[in-house]
Amino acid sequence: MDRVRAHYAGAPVEVEDSDGTTFTNTEEGWWANLRPSNTEPFLRLNLEAPDTPTMERVRDEILALVRQ
């Protein structure tokens, strides 16, 4: 999660640490929440965006950072 946080540092993204880490970009209208699962050894990613291309771009950015 540190890589994701560093990636968005200085960008127009607000970061909130509550129930995982939530990243909100009000300019592009998307938000993402990344948190450890309470029941499985996984990270959970929840994401909303105004359209499918934006959702896919942000999803792919975050997953690439997590998988590094």
Helices and strands as residue ranges (DSSP letters): H 2-8, E 14-17, E 21-25, E 30-36, E 43-48, H 52-67
